[in-house]
């Protein structure tokens, strides 16, 4: 969710210098978070991590970014035509 598998994977692919050492040991499962939007993340994690960054890989990040790019390109083309 926050600094978890997907976000960390994207950074490992796109900007690995931004990923802190120890990410592979920073997993934090905070369970149910019914008041996250009201109370903020500090009520659920001291480290800022919610999720499983240990599962992250640069290859996963590449796949996620390519998927986002390919799915958004049609929308972006349409928006450019409307401008």
Secondary structure, DSSP 8 states (H G I E B T S, - for coil): -BSSHHHHHHHHHH-GGGS-TTGGG--B-----TTHHHH-GGGT-SSS-BB-GGG--HHHHHHHHHHHHHHHHHHHHHHHHH-
